[in-house]
Amino acid sequence: MAGYSIDRARIAYWEVMAHMRWAIIALQQARRHLSGEQISIELALTGHIVPELELEILDMTEERADA
């Protein structure tokens, strides 16, 4: 591993941030569809993954808090 150690806390942090980023993008895409700016079934469906992402973020942060 080339002499580097992996900081698991940093990995966990960036995993949460990646999920947050994707949730924000999904919300923005859903808003574009709902506003009529760009009518797209794909954009509409993307908005439906937000609750799943929220749950995943909560699970990941609870796991970290328990550790």
mmCIF file as Biopython writes it, N, C-alpha, C and O atoms, coordinates in Angstrom:
data_model
#
loop_
_atom_site.group_PDB
_atom_site.id
_atom_site.type_symbol
_atom_site.label_atom_id
_atom_site.label_alt_id
_atom_site.label_comp_id
_atom_site.label_asym_id
_atom_site.label_entity_id
_atom_site.label_seq_id
_atom_site.pdbx_PDB_ins_code
_atom_site.Cartn_x
_atom_site.Cartn_y
_atom_site.Cartn_z
_atom_site.occupancy
_atom_site.B_iso_or_equiv
_atom_site.auth_seq_id
_atom_site.auth_asym_id
_atom_site.pdbx_PDB_model_num
ATOM 1   N N  . MET A ? 1  ? 0.827   -1.181 0.000   1.0 0.0 1  A 1 
ATOM 2   C CA . MET A ? 1  ? 0.000   0.000  0.000   1.0 0.0 1  A 1 
ATOM 3   C C  . MET A ? 1  ? 0.877   1.253  0.000   1.0 0.0 1  A 1 
ATOM 4   O O  . MET A ? 1  ? 0.423   2.303  0.454   1.0 0.0 1  A 1 
ATOM 5   N N  . ALA A ? 2  ? 2.039   1.185  -0.461  1.0 0.0 2  A 1 
ATOM 6   C CA . ALA A ? 2  ? 2.941   2.316  -0.676  1.0 0.0 2  A 1 
ATOM 7   C C  . ALA A ? 2  ? 3.244   3.106  0.587   1.0 0.0 2  A 1 
ATOM 8   O O  . ALA A ? 2  ? 3.583   4.286  0.500   1.0 0.0 2  A 1 
ATOM 9   N N  . GLY A ? 3  ? 3.133   2.491  1.755   1.0 0.0 3  A 1 
ATOM 10  C CA . GLY A ? 3  ? 3.508   3.165  2.987   1.0 0.0 3  A 1 
ATOM 11  C C  . GLY A ? 3  ? 2.484   4.148  3.530   1.0 0.0 3  A 1 
ATOM 12  O O  . GLY A ? 3  ? 2.769   4.835  4.512   1.0 0.0 3  A 1 
ATOM 13  N N  . TYR A ? 4  ? 1.325   4.240  2.942   1.0 0.0 4  A 1 
ATOM 14  C CA . TYR A ? 4  ? 0.295   5.157  3.416   1.0 0.0 4  A 1 
ATOM 15  C C  . TYR A ? 4  ? -0.731  4.412  4.254   1.0 0.0 4  A 1 
ATOM 16  O O  . TYR A ? 4  ? -1.096  3.277  3.950   1.0 0.0 4  A 1 
ATOM 17  N N  . SER A ? 5  ? -1.181  5.058  5.295   1.0 0.0 5  A 1 
ATOM 18  C CA . SER A ? 5  ? -2.263  4.467  6.077   1.0 0.0 5  A 1 
ATOM 19  C C  . SER A ? 5  ? -3.580  5.149  5.679   1.0 0.0 5  A 1 
ATOM 20  O O  . SER A ? 5  ? -3.606  6.317  5.291   1.0 0.0 5  A 1 
ATOM 21  N N  . ILE A ? 6  ? -4.635  4.404  5.786   1.0 0.0 6  A 1 
ATOM 22  C CA . ILE A ? 6  ? -5.942  4.918  5.403   1.0 0.0 6  A 1 
ATOM 23  C C  . ILE A ? 6  ? -6.657  5.414  6.654   1.0 0.0 6  A 1 
ATOM 24  O O  . ILE A ? 6  ? -6.804  4.678  7.629   1.0 0.0 6  A 1 
ATOM 25  N N  . ASP A ? 7  ? -7.095  6.656  6.618   1.0 0.0 7  A 1 
ATOM 26  C CA . ASP A ? 7  ? -7.856  7.233  7.718   1.0 0.0 7  A 1 
ATOM 27  C C  . ASP A ? 7  ? -9.331  6.950  7.461   1.0 0.0 7  A 1 
ATOM 28  O O  . ASP A ? 7  ? -9.967  7.619  6.647   1.0 0.0 7  A 1 
ATOM 29  N N  . ARG A ? 8  ? -9.864  5.968  8.150   1.0 0.0 8  A 1 
ATOM 30  C CA . ARG A ? 8  ? -11.256 5.538  7.937   1.0 0.0 8  A 1 
ATOM 31  C C  . ARG A ? 8  ? -12.253 6.658  8.218   1.0 0.0 8  A 1 
ATOM 32  O O  . ARG A ? 8  ? -13.300 6.718  7.574   1.0 0.0 8  A 1 
ATOM 33  N N  . ALA A ? 9  ? -11.954 7.537  9.157   1.0 0.0 9  A 1 
ATOM 34  C CA . ALA A ? 9  ? -12.858 8.650  9.461   1.0 0.0 9  A 1 
ATOM 35  C C  . ALA A ? 9  ? -12.965 9.599  8.261   1.0 0.0 9  A 1 
ATOM 36  O O  . ALA A ? 9  ? -14.047 10.105 7.961   1.0 0.0 9  A 1 
ATOM 37  N N  . ARG A ? 10 ? -11.857 9.834  7.590   1.0 0.0 10 A 1 
ATOM 38  C CA . ARG A ? 10 ? -11.895 10.700 6.397   1.0 0.0 10 A 1 
ATOM 39  C C  . ARG A ? 10 ? -12.689 10.052 5.271   1.0 0.0 10 A 1 
ATOM 40  O O  . ARG A ? 10 ? -13.436 10.728 4.563   1.0 0.0 10 A 1 
ATOM 41  N N  . ILE A ? 11 ? -12.531 8.767  5.109   1.0 0.0 11 A 1 
ATOM 42  C CA . ILE A ? 11 ? -13.290 8.058  4.070   1.0 0.0 11 A 1 
ATOM 43  C C  . ILE A ? 11 ? -14.781 8.155  4.374   1.0 0.0 11 A 1 
ATOM 44  O O  . ILE A ? 11 ? -15.581 8.437  3.482   1.0 0.0 11 A 1 
ATOM 45  N N  . ALA A ? 12 ? -15.155 7.923  5.627   1.0 0.0 12 A 1 
ATOM 46  C CA . ALA A ? 12 ? -16.561 8.001  6.018   1.0 0.0 12 A 1 
ATOM 47  C C  . ALA A ? 12 ? -17.113 9.402  5.764   1.0 0.0 12 A 1 
ATOM 48  O O  . ALA A ? 12 ? -18.231 9.552  5.271   1.0 0.0 12 A 1 
ATOM 49  N N  . TYR A ? 13 ? -16.331 10.422 6.100   1.0 0.0 13 A 1 
ATOM 50  C CA . TYR A ? 13 ? -16.753 11.809 5.884   1.0 0.0 13 A 1 
ATOM 51  C C  . TYR A ? 13 ? -17.028 12.064 4.401   1.0 0.0 13 A 1 
ATOM 52  O O  . TYR A ? 13 ? -18.071 12.616 4.049   1.0 0.0 13 A 1 
ATOM 53  N N  . TRP A ? 14 ? -16.108 11.668 3.543   1.0 0.0 14 A 1 
ATOM 54  C CA . TRP A ? 14 ? -16.272 11.930 2.113   1.0 0.0 14 A 1 
ATOM 55  C C  . TRP A ? 14 ? -17.387 11.092 1.495   1.0 0.0 14 A 1 
ATOM 56  O O  . TRP A ? 14 ? -17.992 11.504 0.505   1.0 0.0 14 A 1 
ATOM 57  N N  . GLU A ? 15 ? -17.662 9.931  2.063   1.0 0.0 15 A 1 
ATOM 58  C CA . GLU A ? 15 ? -18.802 9.139  1.591   1.0 0.0 15 A 1 
ATOM 59  C C  . GLU A ? 15 ? -20.115 9.858  1.910   1.0 0.0 15 A 1 
ATOM 60  O O  . GLU A ? 15 ? -21.022 9.902  1.078   1.0 0.0 15 A 1 
ATOM 61  N N  . VAL A ? 16 ? -20.210 10.416 3.111   1.0 0.0 16 A 1 
ATOM 62  C CA . VAL A ? 16 ? -21.405 11.182 3.476   1.0 0.0 16 A 1 
ATOM 63  C C  . VAL A ? 16 ? -21.537 12.408 2.567   1.0 0.0 16 A 1 
ATOM 64  O O  . VAL A ? 16 ? -22.628 12.709 2.081   1.0 0.0 16 A 1 
ATOM 65  N N  . MET A ? 17 ? -20.434 13.107 2.341   1.0 0.0 17 A 1 
ATOM 66  C CA . MET A ? 17 ? -20.482 14.302 1.483   1.0 0.0 17 A 1 
ATOM 67  C C  . MET A ? 17 ? -20.879 13.944 0.046   1.0 0.0 17 A 1 
ATOM 68  O O  . MET A ? 17 ? -21.580 14.718 -0.605  1.0 0.0 17 A 1 
ATOM 69  N N  . ALA A ? 18 ? -20.448 12.805 -0.446  1.0 0.0 18 A 1 
ATOM 70  C CA . ALA A ? 18 ? -20.830 12.379 -1.799  1.0 0.0 18 A 1 
ATOM 71  C C  . ALA A ? 18 ? -22.333 12.114 -1.868  1.0 0.0 18 A 1 
ATOM 72  O O  . ALA A ? 18 ? -22.979 12.472 -2.853  1.0 0.0 18 A 1 
ATOM 73  N N  . HIS A ? 19 ? -22.887 11.499 -0.843  1.0 0.0 19 A 1 
ATOM 74  C CA . HIS A ? 19 ? -24.327 11.265 -0.802  1.0 0.0 19 A 1 
ATOM 75  C C  . HIS A ? 19 ? -25.094 12.586 -0.701  1.0 0.0 19 A 1 
ATOM 76  O O  . HIS A ? 19 ? -26.134 12.755 -1.336  1.0 0.0 19 A 1 
ATOM 77  N N  . MET A ? 20 ? -24.573 13.522 0.102   1.0 0.0 20 A 1 
ATOM 78  C CA . MET A ? 20 ? -25.201 14.838 0.218   1.0 0.0 20 A 1 
ATOM 79  C C  . MET A ? 20 ? -25.209 15.545 -1.135  1.0 0.0 20 A 1 
ATOM 80  O O  . MET A ? 20 ? -26.218 16.125 -1.537  1.0 0.0 20 A 1 
ATOM 81  N N  . ARG A ? 21 ? -24.095 15.491 -1.819  1.0 0.0 21 A 1 
ATOM 82  C CA . ARG A ? 21 ? -23.988 16.141 -3.131  1.0 0.0 21 A 1 
ATOM 83  C C  . ARG A ? 21 ? -25.004 15.544 -4.109  1.0 0.0 21 A 1 
ATOM 84  O O  . ARG A ? 21 ? -25.670 16.280 -4.837  1.0 0.0 21 A 1 
ATOM 85  N N  . TRP A ? 22 ? -25.119 14.245 -4.127  1.0 0.0 22 A 1 
ATOM 86  C CA . TRP A ? 22 ? -26.055 13.577 -5.030  1.0 0.0 22 A 1 
ATOM 87  C C  . TRP A ? 22 ? -27.491 13.930 -4.662  1.0 0.0 22 A 1 
ATOM 88  O O  . TRP A ? 22 ? -28.322 14.117 -5.550  1.0 0.0 22 A 1 
ATOM 89  N N  . ALA A ? 23 ? -27.800 14.024 -3.367  1.0 0.0 23 A 1 
ATOM 90  C CA . ALA A ? 23 ? -29.151 14.394 -2.939  1.0 0.0 23 A 1 
ATOM 91  C C  . ALA A ? 23 ? -29.487 15.813 -3.390  1.0 0.0 23 A 1 
ATOM 92  O O  . ALA A ? 23 ? -30.605 16.069 -3.838  1.0 0.0 23 A 1 
ATOM 93  N N  . ILE A ? 24 ? -28.540 16.728 -3.278  1.0 0.0 24 A 1 
ATOM 94  C CA . ILE A ? 24 ? -28.763 18.111 -3.714  1.0 0.0 24 A 1 
ATOM 95  C C  . ILE A ? 24 ? -28.985 18.164 -5.220  1.0 0.0 24 A 1 
ATOM 96  O O  . ILE A ? 24 ? -29.879 18.865 -5.694  1.0 0.0 24 A 1 
ATOM 97  N N  . ILE A ? 25 ? -28.182 17.434 -5.964  1.0 0.0 25 A 1 
ATOM 98  C CA . ILE A ? 25 ? -28.352 17.384 -7.421  1.0 0.0 25 A 1 
ATOM 99  C C  . ILE A ? 25 ? -29.725 16.819 -7.774  1.0 0.0 25 A 1 
ATOM 100 O O  . ILE A ? 25 ? -30.400 17.339 -8.662  1.0 0.0 25 A 1 
ATOM 101 N N  . ALA A ? 26 ? -30.137 15.767 -7.089  1.0 0.0 26 A 1 
ATOM 102 C CA . ALA A ? 26 ? -31.446 15.154 -7.356  1.0 0.0 26 A 1 
ATOM 103 C C  . ALA A ? 26 ? -32.572 16.148 -7.080  1.0 0.0 26 A 1 
ATOM 104 O O  . ALA A ? 26 ? -33.534 16.219 -7.845  1.0 0.0 26 A 1 
ATOM 105 N N  . LEU A ? 27 ? -32.463 16.913 -5.997  1.0 0.0 27 A 1 
ATOM 106 C CA . LEU A ? 27 ? -33.464 17.931 -5.691  1.0 0.0 27 A 1 
ATOM 107 C C  . LEU A ? 27 ? -33.505 19.018 -6.770  1.0 0.0 27 A 1 
ATOM 108 O O  . LEU A ? 27 ? -34.580 19.458 -7.178  1.0 0.0 27 A 1 
ATOM 109 N N  . GLN A ? 28 ? -32.348 19.436 -7.215  1.0 0.0 28 A 1 
ATOM 110 C CA . GLN A ? 28 ? -32.288 20.459 -8.258  1.0 0.0 28 A 1 
ATOM 111 C C  . GLN A ? 28 ? -32.902 19.956 -9.564  1.0 0.0 28 A 1 
ATOM 112 O O  . GLN A ? 28 ? -33.603 20.699 -10.251 1.0 0.0 28 A 1 
ATOM 113 N N  . GLN A ? 29 ? -32.643 18.717 -9.896  1.0 0.0 29 A 1 
ATOM 114 C CA . GLN A ? 29 ? -33.199 18.163 -11.121 1.0 0.0 29 A 1 
ATOM 115 C C  . GLN A ? 29 ? -34.717 18.032 -11.030 1.0 0.0 29 A 1 
ATOM 116 O O  . GLN A ? 29 ? -35.428 18.323 -11.992 1.0 0.0 29 A 1 
ATOM 117 N N  . ALA A ? 30 ? -35.208 17.597 -9.880  1.0 0.0 30 A 1 
ATOM 118 C CA . ALA A ? 30 ? -36.658 17.499 -9.688  1.0 0.0 30 A 1 
ATOM 119 C C  . ALA A ? 30 ? -37.295 18.884 -9.785  1.0 0.0 30 A 1 
ATOM 120 O O  . ALA A ? 30 ? -38.360 19.034 -10.384 1.0 0.0 30 A 1 
ATOM 121 N N  . ARG A ? 31 ? -36.655 19.892 -9.201  1.0 0.0 31 A 1 
ATOM 122 C CA . ARG A ? 31 ? -37.169 21.256 -9.263  1.0 0.0 31 A 1 
ATOM 123 C C  . ARG A ? 31 ? -37.251 21.760 -10.699 1.0 0.0 31 A 1 
ATOM 124 O O  . ARG A ? 31 ? -38.210 22.435 -11.073 1.0 0.0 31 A 1 
ATOM 125 N N  . ARG A ? 32 ? -36.243 21.429 -11.502 1.0 0.0 32 A 1 
ATOM 126 C CA . ARG A ? 32 ? -36.270 21.831 -12.920 1.0 0.0 32 A 1 
ATOM 127 C C  . ARG A ? 32 ? -37.484 21.255 -13.619 1.0 0.0 32 A 1 
ATOM 128 O O  . ARG A ? 32 ? -38.129 21.937 -14.415 1.0 0.0 32 A 1 
ATOM 129 N N  . HIS A ? 33 ? -37.798 20.003 -13.324 1.0 0.0 33 A 1 
ATOM 130 C CA . HIS A ? 33 ? -38.964 19.372 -13.933 1.0 0.0 33 A 1 
ATOM 131 C C  . HIS A ? 33 ? -40.256 20.002 -13.412 1.0 0.0 33 A 1 
ATOM 132 O O  . HIS A ? 33 ? -41.129 20.372 -14.197 1.0 0.0 33 A 1 
ATOM 133 N N  . LEU A ? 34 ? -40.376 20.124 -12.094 1.0 0.0 34 A 1 
ATOM 134 C CA . LEU A ? 34 ? -41.614 20.623 -11.487 1.0 0.0 34 A 1 
ATOM 135 C C  . LEU A ? 34 ? -41.900 22.082 -11.846 1.0 0.0 34 A 1 
ATOM 136 O O  . LEU A ? 34 ? -43.060 22.485 -11.925 1.0 0.0 34 A 1 
ATOM 137 N N  . SER A ? 35 ? -40.854 22.866 -12.062 1.0 0.0 35 A 1 
ATOM 138 C CA . SER A ? 35 ? -41.046 24.278 -12.411 1.0 0.0 35 A 1 
ATOM 139 C C  . SER A ? 35 ? -41.492 24.451 -13.855 1.0 0.0 35 A 1 
ATOM 140 O O  . SER A ? 35 ? -41.947 25.526 -14.246 1.0 0.0 35 A 1 
ATOM 141 N N  . GLY A ? 36 ? -41.362 23.393 -14.641 1.0 0.0 36 A 1 
ATOM 142 C CA . GLY A ? 36 ? -41.702 23.482 -16.058 1.0 0.0 36 A 1 
ATOM 143 C C  . GLY A ? 36 ? -40.537 23.949 -16.918 1.0 0.0 36 A 1 
ATOM 144 O O  . GLY A ? 36 ? -40.654 24.048 -18.139 1.0 0.0 36 A 1 
ATOM 145 N N  . GLU A ? 37 ? -39.418 24.234 -16.274 1.0 0.0 37 A 1 
ATOM 146 C CA . GLU A ? 37 ? -38.230 24.680 -17.006 1.0 0.0 37 A 1 
ATOM 147 C C  . GLU A ? 37 ? -37.786 23.632 -18.017 1.0 0.0 37 A 1 
ATOM 148 O O  . GLU A ? 37 ? -37.402 23.959 -19.140 1.0 0.0 37 A 1 
ATOM 149 N N  . GLN A ? 38 ? -37.842 22.382 -17.608 1.0 0.0 38 A 1 
ATOM 150 C CA . GLN A ? 38 ? -37.457 21.280 -18.491 1.0 0.0 38 A 1 
ATOM 151 C C  . GLN A ? 38 ? -38.299 20.060 -18.122 1.0 0.0 38 A 1 
ATOM 152 O O  . GLN A ? 38 ? -38.013 19.379 -17.137 1.0 0.0 38 A 1 
ATOM 153 N N  . ILE A ? 39 ? -39.315 19.791 -18.900 1.0 0.0 39 A 1 
ATOM 154 C CA . ILE A ? 39 ? -40.189 18.653 -18.636 1.0 0.0 39 A 1 
ATOM 155 C C  . ILE A ? 39 ? -39.451 17.381 -19.046 1.0 0.0 39 A 1 
ATOM 156 O O  . ILE A ? 39 ? -39.080 17.197 -20.205 1.0 0.0 39 A 1 
ATOM 157 N N  . SER A ? 40 ? -39.252 16.511 -18.056 1.0 0.0 40 A 1 
ATOM 158 C CA . SER A ? 40 ? -38.481 15.292 -18.303 1.0 0.0 40 A 1 
ATOM 159 C C  . SER A ? 40 ? -38.853 14.240 -17.275 1.0 0.0 40 A 1 
ATOM 160 O O  . SER A ? 40 ? -38.780 14.494 -16.072 1.0 0.0 40 A 1 
ATOM 161 N N  . ILE A ? 41 ? -39.240 13.091 -17.724 1.0 0.0 41 A 1 
ATOM 162 C CA . ILE A ? 41 ? -39.541 11.992 -16.804 1.0 0.0 41 A 1 
ATOM 163 C C  . ILE A ? 41 ? -38.285 11.588 -16.035 1.0 0.0 41 A 1 
ATOM 164 O O  . ILE A ? 41 ? -38.364 11.204 -14.869 1.0 0.0 41 A 1 
ATOM 165 N N  . GLU A ? 42 ? -37.149 11.674 -16.677 1.0 0.0 42 A 1 
ATOM 166 C CA . GLU A ? 42 ? -35.890 11.331 -16.010 1.0 0.0 42 A 1 
ATOM 167 C C  . GLU A ? 42 ? -35.622 12.275 -14.836 1.0 0.0 42 A 1 
ATOM 168 O O  . GLU A ? 42 ? -35.233 11.833 -13.755 1.0 0.0 42 A 1 
ATOM 169 N N  . LEU A ? 43 ? -35.830 13.573 -15.055 1.0 0.0 43 A 1 
ATOM 170 C CA . LEU A ? 43 ? -35.630 14.530 -13.968 1.0 0.0 43 A 1 
ATOM 171 C C  . LEU A ? 43 ? -36.642 14.304 -12.849 1.0 0.0 43 A 1 
ATOM 172 O O  . LEU A ? 43 ? -36.304 14.393 -11.669 1.0 0.0 43 A 1 
ATOM 173 N N  . ALA A ? 44 ? -37.869 14.014 -13.224 1.0 0.0 44 A 1 
ATOM 174 C CA . ALA A ? 44 ? -38.907 13.759 -12.220 1.0 0.0 44 A 1 
ATOM 175 C C  . ALA A ? 44 ? -38.557 12.534 -11.383 1.0 0.0 44 A 1 
ATOM 176 O O  . ALA A ? 44 ? -38.678 12.566 -10.158 1.0 0.0 44 A 1 
ATOM 177 N N  . LEU A ? 45 ? -38.134 11.477 -12.019 1.0 0.0 45 A 1 
ATOM 178 C CA . LEU A ? 45 ? -37.799 10.243 -11.304 1.0 0.0 45 A 1 
ATOM 179 C C  . LEU A ? 45 ? -36.567 10.406 -10.430 1.0 0.0 45 A 1 
ATOM 180 O O  . LEU A ? 45 ? -36.462 9.776  -9.378  1.0 0.0 45 A 1 
ATOM 181 N N  . THR A ? 46 ? -35.645 11.241 -10.855 1.0 0.0 46 A 1 
ATOM 182 C CA . THR A ? 46 ? -34.439 11.471 -10.061 1.0 0.0 46 A 1 
ATOM 183 C C  . THR A ? 46 ? -34.806 12.036 -8.692  1.0 0.0 46 A 1 
ATOM 184 O O  . THR A ? 46 ? -34.162 11.717 -7.692  1.0 0.0 46 A 1 
ATOM 185 N N  . GLY A ? 47 ? -35.835 12.871 -8.648  1.0 0.0 47 A 1 
ATOM 186 C CA . GLY A ? 47 ? -36.271 13.430 -7.374  1.0 0.0 47 A 1 
ATOM 187 C C  . GLY A ? 47 ? -36.765 12.384 -6.398  1.0 0.0 47 A 1 
ATOM 188 O O  . GLY A ? 47 ? -36.746 12.606 -5.188  1.0 0.0 47 A 1 
ATOM 189 N N  . HIS A ? 48 ? -37.201 11.263 -6.901  1.0 0.0 48 A 1 
ATOM 190 C CA . HIS A ? 48 ? -37.740 10.215 -6.032  1.0 0.0 48 A 1 
ATOM 191 C C  . HIS A ? 48 ? -36.663 9.452  -5.263  1.0 0.0 48 A 1 
ATOM 192 O O  . HIS A ? 48 ? -36.995 8.685  -4.359  1.0 0.0 48 A 1 
ATOM 193 N N  . ILE A ? 49 ? -35.406 9.636  -5.588  1.0 0.0 49 A 1 
ATOM 194 C CA . ILE A ? 49 ? -34.355 8.933  -4.848  1.0 0.0 49 A 1 
ATOM 195 C C  . ILE A ? 49 ? -33.892 9.696  -3.614  1.0 0.0 49 A 1 
ATOM 196 O O  . ILE A ? 49 ? -33.118 9.172  -2.813  1.0 0.0 49 A 1 
ATOM 197 N N  . VAL A ? 50 ? -34.363 10.933 -3.458  1.0 0.0 50 A 1 
ATOM 198 C CA . VAL A ? 50 ? -33.914 11.757 -2.331  1.0 0.0 50 A 1 
ATOM 199 C C  . VAL A ? 50 ? -34.190 11.095 -0.983  1.0 0.0 50 A 1 
ATOM 200 O O  . VAL A ? 50 ? -33.283 11.050 -0.152  1.0 0.0 50 A 1 
ATOM 201 N N  . PRO A ? 51 ? -35.387 10.583 -0.720  1.0 0.0 51 A 1 
ATOM 202 C CA . PRO A ? 51 ? -35.605 9.939  0.592   1.0 0.0 51 A 1 
ATOM 203 C C  . PRO A ? 51 ? -34.657 8.759  0.840   1.0 0.0 51 A 1 
ATOM 204 O O  . PRO A ? 51 ? -34.210 8.543  1.966   1.0 0.0 51 A 1 
ATOM 205 N N  . GLU A ? 52 ? -34.363 8.018  -0.192  1.0 0.0 52 A 1 
ATOM 206 C CA . GLU A ? 52 ? -33.428 6.901  -0.054  1.0 0.0 52 A 1 
ATOM 207 C C  . GLU A ? 52 ? -32.027 7.411  0.302   1.0 0.0 52 A 1 
ATOM 208 O O  . GLU A ? 52 ? -31.341 6.826  1.140   1.0 0.0 52 A 1 
ATOM 209 N N  . LEU A ? 53 ? -31.617 8.492  -0.335  1.0 0.0 53 A 1 
ATOM 210 C CA . LEU A ? 53 ? -30.315 9.085  -0.023  1.0 0.0 53 A 1 
ATOM 211 C C  . LEU A ? 53 ? -30.296 9.639  1.399   1.0 0.0 53 A 1 
ATOM 212 O O  . LEU A ? 53 ? -29.298 9.503  2.106   1.0 0.0 53 A 1 
ATOM 213 N N  . GLU A ? 54 ? -31.392 10.262 1.817   1.0 0.0 54 A 1 
ATOM 214 C CA . GLU A ? 54 ? -31.472 10.783 3.183   1.0 0.0 54 A 1 
ATOM 215 C C  . GLU A ? 54 ? -31.316 9.659  4.201   1.0 0.0 54 A 1 
ATOM 216 O O  . GLU A ? 54 ? -30.584 9.797  5.181   1.0 0.0 54 A 1 
ATOM 217 N N  . LEU A ? 55 ? -31.996 8.564  3.968   1.0 0.0 55 A 1 
ATOM 218 C CA . LEU A ? 55 ? -31.905 7.424  4.877   1.0 0.0 55 A 1 
ATOM 219 C C  . LEU A ? 55 ? -30.484 6.869  4.923   1.0 0.0 55 A 1 
ATOM 220 O O  . LEU A ? 55 ? -29.973 6.526  5.989   1.0 0.0 55 A 1 
ATOM 221 N N  . GLU A ? 56 ? -29.864 6.787  3.771   1.0 0.0 56 A 1 
ATOM 222 C CA . GLU A ? 56 ? -28.484 6.295  3.713   1.0 0.0 56 A 1 
ATOM 223 C C  . GLU A ? 56 ? -27.545 7.231  4.477   1.0 0.0 56 A 1 
ATOM 224 O O  . GLU A ? 56 ? -26.655 6.770  5.191   1.0 0.0 56 A 1 
ATOM 225 N N  . ILE A ? 57 ? -27.739 8.529  4.331   1.0 0.0 57 A 1 
ATOM 226 C CA . ILE A ? 57 ? -26.907 9.503  5.057   1.0 0.0 57 A 1 
ATOM 227 C C  . ILE A ? 57 ? -27.117 9.342  6.562   1.0 0.0 57 A 1 
ATOM 228 O O  . ILE A ? 57 ? -26.152 9.340  7.327   1.0 0.0 57 A 1 
ATOM 229 N N  . LEU A ? 58 ? -28.365 9.207  6.985   1.0 0.0 58 A 1 
ATOM 230 C CA . LEU A ? 58 ? -28.639 9.006  8.410   1.0 0.0 58 A 1 
ATOM 231 C C  . LEU A ? 58 ? -27.990 7.724  8.920   1.0 0.0 58 A 1 
ATOM 232 O O  . LEU A ? 58 ? -27.383 7.718  9.990   1.0 0.0 58 A 1 
ATOM 233 N N  . ASP A ? 59 ? -28.114 6.652  8.167   1.0 0.0 59 A 1 
ATOM 234 C CA . ASP A ? 59 ? -27.487 5.387  8.567   1.0 0.0 59 A 1 
ATOM 235 C C  . ASP A ? 59 ? -25.979 5.544  8.699   1.0 0.0 59 A 1 
ATOM 236 O O  . ASP A ? 59 ? -25.381 5.067  9.663   1.0 0.0 59 A 1 
ATOM 237 N N  . MET A ? 60 ? -25.373 6.206  7.738   1.0 0.0 60 A 1 
ATOM 238 C CA . MET A ? 60 ? -23.917 6.362  7.756   1.0 0.0 60 A 1 
ATOM 239 C C  . MET A ? 60 ? -23.467 7.236  8.921   1.0 0.0 60 A 1 
ATOM 240 O O  . MET A ? 60 ? -22.446 6.950  9.545   1.0 0.0 60 A 1 
ATOM 241 N N  . THR A ? 61 ? -24.209 8.290  9.221   1.0 0.0 61 A 1 
ATOM 242 C CA . THR A ? 61 ? -23.803 9.171  10.329  1.0 0.0 61 A 1 
ATOM 243 C C  . THR A ? 61 ? -24.090 8.529  11.679  1.0 0.0 61 A 1 
ATOM 244 O O  . THR A ? 61 ? -23.340 8.747  12.630  1.0 0.0 61 A 1 
ATOM 245 N N  . GLU A ? 62 ? -25.159 7.741  11.786  1.0 0.0 62 A 1 
ATOM 246 C CA . GLU A ? 62 ? -25.426 7.043  13.038  1.0 0.0 62 A 1 
ATOM 247 C C  . GLU A ? 62 ? -24.370 5.986  13.309  1.0 0.0 62 A 1 
ATOM 248 O O  . GLU A ? 62 ? -23.926 5.814  14.445  1.0 0.0 62 A 1 
ATOM 249 N N  . GLU A ? 63 ? -23.969 5.275  12.256  1.0 0.0 63 A 1 
ATOM 250 C CA . GLU A ? 63 ? -22.909 4.275  12.412  1.0 0.0 63 A 1 
ATOM 251 C C  . GLU A ? 63 ? -21.641 4.934  12.930  1.0 0.0 63 A 1 
ATOM 252 O O  . GLU A ? 63 ? -20.959 4.386  13.797  1.0 0.0 63 A 1 
ATOM 253 N N  . ARG A ? 64 ? -21.324 6.106  12.400  1.0 0.0 64 A 1 
ATOM 254 C CA . ARG A ? 64 ? -20.110 6.819  12.785  1.0 0.0 64 A 1 
ATOM 255 C C  . ARG A ? 64 ? -20.213 7.297  14.228  1.0 0.0 64 A 1 
ATOM 256 O O  . ARG A ? 64 ? -19.235 7.247  14.974  1.0 0.0 64 A 1 
ATOM 257 N N  . ALA A ? 65 ? -21.401 7.761  14.623  1.0 0.0 65 A 1 
ATOM 258 C CA . ALA A ? 65 ? -21.586 8.263  15.992  1.0 0.0 65 A 1 
ATOM 259 C C  . ALA A ? 65 ? -21.491 7.124  17.008  1.0 0.0 65 A 1 
ATOM 260 O O  . ALA A ? 65 ? -21.050 7.330  18.139  1.0 0.0 65 A 1 
ATOM 261 N N  . ASP A ? 66 ? -21.905 5.924  16.601  1.0 0.0 66 A 1 
ATOM 262 C CA . ASP A ? 66 ? -21.841 4.774  17.495  1.0 0.0 66 A 1 
ATOM 263 C C  . ASP A ? 66 ? -20.426 4.232  17.661  1.0 0.0 66 A 1 
ATOM 264 O O  . ASP A ? 66 ? -20.123 3.559  18.647  1.0 0.0 66 A 1 
ATOM 265 N N  . ALA A ? 67 ? -19.576 4.525  16.707  1.0 0.0 67 A 1 
ATOM 266 C CA . ALA A ? 67 ? -18.220 3.971  16.728  1.0 0.0 67 A 1 
ATOM 267 C C  . ALA A ? 67 ? -17.317 4.651  17.734  1.0 0.0 67 A 1 
ATOM 268 O O  . ALA A ? 67 ? -16.148 4.287  17.860  1.0 0.0 67 A 1 
#
